[in-house]
Amino acid sequence: MQIRNKIYFASDFHLGSGSYLSSREREDAIIRWLNEVKADAAELFLMGDVFDFWFEYKTVVPKGYIRFLGKLAELSDAGIKLFMFKGNHDMWMFDYFVNEFGVTIISDELEITRSGKTFYLHHGDGLGPGDAFYKVLKRFFRSNFCQWLFARIHPNLGVGIANYWSTKSRKSQKKAAEYVKKEQEWLIIYSNELITSREIDYLIFGHRHIPMDVELANNSHYINLGEWLFYKSYAVFDGETVTLKYFEPA
């Protein structure tokens, strides 16, 4: 029997984005990847924007994604520890995943130590310089008042509005442009600030949709997990190093 000793990280599946067919094809690819992960994963970190939109009403959740949700249940039943981060598209996760799949929900950052290596994990939204408008908007969307207000809207209307907003706020059908200079990447700027005050081996984010592994000072690494609209990228920690990989590359 294969030993479960690896930790996997992925972000920005954006399930529900695009046409029904394209979302289903993406979901099927994710399922194939999770089938491989199941063989040796001890922990799985899904680091935000798993869904293009998600809101849990008291007795209603968005329809669809049944194959993905079933696979989460299978992984949980197999003893794999599951973590899901709130992204800017699916920040309204409450207790559904906790109760149904034993998932640990992470609202912001998470710092962990594994095999002597330290990790700083965050979806990546609202960090670093600039984007002041979104930072204010994020505080409002995360507020109890906003969540209560949205819950008063009938799901047919509420989900429709939210899906329209998600489409307008994300150019999901275009591949993310490569960064010009790493010093201009705001998550790298944020990471460089963090490692001046404490030792962190790996700073792992999603959100930017650009898969990259950048070596920083003091042997720290900034890793962006990319996305699954085009890259199908993820990272794996084998107990010694974190490696950025691509699933079924073209």
C-alpha positions as CSV (number, residue, x, y, z in Angstrom):
1,M,0.0,0.0,0.0
2,Q,1.4,3.4,-1.0
3,I,2.2,5.8,1.8
4,R,0.3,9.0,1.9
5,N,3.1,11.5,2.6
6,K,2.7,14.4,0.1
7,I,0.9,17.7,0.3
8,Y,-0.8,19.2,-2.7
9,F,-1.8,22.8,-3.4
10,A,-4.1,24.1,-6.1
11,S,-6.1,27.2,-6.7
12,D,-8.4,29.0,-9.1
13,F,-10.5,26.2,-10.6
14,H,-13.2,28.7,-11.3
15,L,-15.8,26.0,-11.6
16,G,-18.9,27.5,-13.3
17,S,-16.9,30.0,-15.4
18,G,-17.6,30.0,-19.1
19,S,-20.1,27.8,-20.8
20,Y,-21.6,24.7,-19.1
21,L,-19.6,22.5,-21.4
22,S,-16.2,24.2,-20.7
23,S,-16.9,24.1,-16.9
24,R,-17.7,20.4,-17.1
25,E,-14.6,19.7,-19.1
26,R,-12.6,21.5,-16.4
27,E,-14.4,19.6,-13.7
28,D,-13.6,16.3,-15.4
29,A,-9.9,17.3,-15.6
30,I,-9.9,18.2,-11.9
31,I,-11.5,14.8,-11.1
32,R,-8.7,13.0,-13.0
33,W,-6.1,15.0,-11.1
34,L,-7.8,14.3,-7.7
35,N,-7.8,10.6,-8.6
36,E,-4.0,10.7,-8.9
37,V,-3.7,12.8,-5.8
38,K,-5.6,10.3,-3.8
39,A,-2.9,7.7,-4.1
40,D,-0.3,9.5,-2.0
41,A,-1.8,12.7,-0.5
42,A,-1.8,13.3,3.2
43,E,-3.2,16.9,2.8
44,L,-4.9,18.9,0.1
45,F,-5.0,22.7,0.1
46,L,-7.5,24.3,-2.3
47,M,-6.5,27.9,-2.1
48,G,-9.4,29.9,-3.2
49,D,-11.7,30.6,-6.2
50,V,-12.5,26.9,-6.5
51,F,-15.9,28.2,-7.7
52,D,-16.5,31.2,-9.9
53,F,-19.3,32.0,-7.4
54,W,-20.4,30.4,-4.2
55,F,-23.0,31.4,-1.6
56,E,-24.5,29.2,1.0
57,Y,-28.1,30.1,1.9
58,K,-29.3,28.4,5.0
59,T,-30.9,25.5,3.1
60,V,-29.6,26.0,-0.4
61,V,-26.2,25.9,-2.2
62,P,-25.5,26.5,-5.9
63,K,-26.4,23.6,-8.1
64,G,-23.9,21.6,-10.1
65,Y,-20.3,20.4,-9.4
66,I,-21.7,17.1,-8.1
67,R,-18.7,15.1,-9.4
68,F,-16.3,17.4,-7.7
69,L,-18.2,17.4,-4.5
70,G,-18.5,13.7,-4.5
71,K,-14.7,13.4,-5.0
72,L,-14.2,15.7,-2.0
73,A,-16.3,13.3,0.1
74,E,-14.3,10.3,-1.2
75,L,-11.0,12.0,-0.4
76,S,-12.2,12.9,3.1
77,D,-13.5,9.4,3.7
78,A,-10.0,8.1,2.7
79,G,-8.5,10.1,5.5
80,I,-7.0,12.9,3.5
81,K,-7.1,16.3,5.3
82,L,-8.9,18.9,3.2
83,F,-8.4,22.7,3.5
84,M,-10.3,25.3,1.4
85,F,-9.4,29.0,1.4
86,K,-11.9,31.7,0.7
87,G,-11.1,33.5,-2.5
88,N,-12.5,36.7,-3.9
89,H,-15.0,34.6,-5.9
90,D,-16.1,32.2,-3.3
91,M,-15.7,34.1,0.0
92,W,-19.2,33.2,1.1
93,M,-18.4,29.7,2.3
94,F,-19.8,28.9,5.8
95,D,-20.4,25.4,7.2
96,Y,-21.6,23.3,4.2
97,F,-18.1,22.0,3.4
98,V,-17.3,21.6,7.1
99,N,-20.3,19.5,7.8
100,E,-20.5,17.5,4.7
101,F,-16.8,16.8,3.9
102,G,-14.9,17.6,7.1
103,V,-13.1,20.5,5.3
104,T,-11.2,23.1,7.3
105,I,-12.2,26.6,5.9
106,I,-9.5,29.3,5.9
107,S,-10.7,32.8,5.7
108,D,-7.4,34.6,5.3
109,E,-3.8,33.4,5.8
110,L,-2.6,30.1,7.3
111,E,0.9,29.5,8.5
112,I,2.0,25.9,9.0
113,T,5.1,23.8,9.5
114,R,5.6,20.5,7.8
115,S,8.8,18.4,7.8
116,G,10.7,21.3,9.2
117,K,9.6,23.7,6.5
118,T,7.5,26.7,7.2
119,F,4.7,27.8,4.8
120,Y,2.7,31.0,4.5
121,L,-0.5,30.3,2.6
122,H,-3.1,32.8,1.3
123,H,-5.4,33.1,-1.7
124,G,-3.6,36.4,-2.4
125,D,-6.4,38.9,-2.9
126,G,-6.1,42.2,-1.1
127,L,-2.4,41.8,-0.3
128,G,0.5,44.0,-1.3
129,P,0.4,47.6,-2.6
130,G,-2.4,49.2,-4.6
131,D,-5.9,48.0,-5.3
132,A,-7.4,50.1,-2.5
133,F,-10.9,49.9,-3.9
134,Y,-11.0,46.1,-3.8
135,K,-9.6,46.1,-0.3
136,V,-12.6,48.3,0.9
137,L,-15.0,46.2,-1.2
138,K,-13.6,43.0,0.4
139,R,-14.3,44.2,3.9
140,F,-17.9,45.0,2.9
141,F,-18.5,41.7,1.2
142,R,-17.0,39.8,4.2
143,S,-19.3,41.7,6.6
144,N,-22.2,40.0,8.4
145,F,-24.5,42.7,7.2
146,C,-23.7,42.1,3.5
147,Q,-24.1,38.4,3.9
148,W,-27.4,38.8,5.7
149,L,-28.6,41.2,3.0
150,F,-27.7,38.9,0.1
151,A,-29.3,36.0,1.9
152,R,-32.6,37.9,1.7
153,I,-32.5,37.7,-2.1
154,H,-34.2,34.7,-3.8
155,P,-31.5,32.3,-5.0
156,N,-32.7,32.5,-8.7
157,L,-32.0,36.3,-8.7
158,G,-29.1,36.3,-6.2
159,V,-27.0,33.7,-8.0
160,G,-27.8,35.3,-11.4
161,I,-26.6,38.7,-10.2
162,A,-23.5,37.1,-8.6
163,N,-22.6,35.2,-11.8
164,Y,-22.9,38.4,-13.8
165,W,-20.6,40.2,-11.3
166,S,-18.1,37.4,-11.4
167,T,-17.9,37.5,-15.2
168,K,-17.5,41.3,-15.2
169,S,-14.8,41.3,-12.5
170,R,-12.6,38.6,-14.1
171,K,-11.3,38.3,-17.6
172,S,-11.5,34.5,-17.3
173,Q,-11.5,33.7,-21.0
174,K,-8.1,35.3,-21.6
175,K,-4.8,33.8,-20.5
176,A,-3.1,35.9,-17.8
177,A,-0.3,38.0,-19.3
178,E,3.2,37.1,-18.1
179,Y,4.6,39.5,-15.6
180,V,7.3,41.9,-17.0
181,K,9.5,42.2,-13.9
182,K,9.2,40.2,-10.7
183,E,9.7,43.3,-8.6
184,Q,6.5,44.7,-10.0
185,E,4.4,41.7,-8.9
186,W,2.6,42.9,-5.8
187,L,2.5,39.4,-4.2
188,I,6.2,39.2,-4.5
189,I,6.5,42.6,-3.0
190,Y,4.3,41.5,-0.1
191,S,6.3,38.3,0.3
192,N,9.6,40.2,0.4
193,E,8.2,42.3,3.2
194,L,7.1,39.2,5.2
195,I,10.5,37.5,5.1
196,T,12.3,40.5,6.5
197,S,10.7,39.9,9.9
198,R,10.5,36.1,10.0
199,E,11.8,32.9,8.4
200,I,9.4,31.4,5.8
201,D,10.5,28.7,3.4
202,Y,7.5,28.8,1.0
203,L,5.0,31.6,0.4
204,I,2.2,30.1,-1.7
205,F,-0.7,32.0,-3.3
206,G,-3.3,31.8,-6.0
207,H,-5.3,34.7,-7.4
208,R,-2.8,36.0,-10.0
209,H,-3.4,33.1,-12.4
210,I,0.3,33.1,-13.4
211,P,2.1,29.9,-12.3
212,M,5.6,30.8,-11.1
213,D,8.3,29.8,-8.6
214,V,10.6,32.7,-7.7
215,E,13.5,32.4,-5.3
216,L,13.6,35.2,-2.8
217,A,16.2,36.2,-0.2
218,N,17.3,33.7,2.5
219,N,16.3,30.7,0.3
220,S,12.6,31.6,0.5
221,H,10.4,30.8,-2.4
222,Y,7.3,32.7,-3.7
223,I,5.1,30.2,-5.5
224,N,1.9,31.2,-7.4
225,L,-0.3,28.2,-8.2
226,G,-1.6,29.6,-11.5
227,E,-5.1,28.4,-12.5
228,W,-7.1,25.6,-14.3
229,L,-8.7,27.6,-17.1
230,F,-5.6,27.2,-19.2
231,Y,-2.5,26.0,-17.2
232,K,-3.9,23.2,-15.0
233,S,-1.0,24.0,-12.6
234,Y,-0.5,22.9,-9.0
235,A,2.2,22.4,-6.5
236,V,3.3,19.4,-4.4
237,F,5.5,19.1,-1.3
238,D,7.3,15.8,-1.0
239,G,8.7,16.4,2.5
240,E,11.8,18.2,1.1
241,T,10.9,20.7,-1.6
242,V,7.8,22.2,-3.2
243,T,7.6,21.6,-7.0
244,L,5.3,23.5,-9.4
245,K,3.7,21.1,-11.9
246,Y,1.2,20.9,-14.7
247,F,-1.5,18.3,-15.1
248,E,-1.9,16.8,-18.6
249,P,0.2,19.6,-20.2
250,A,-0.5,20.2,-23.9
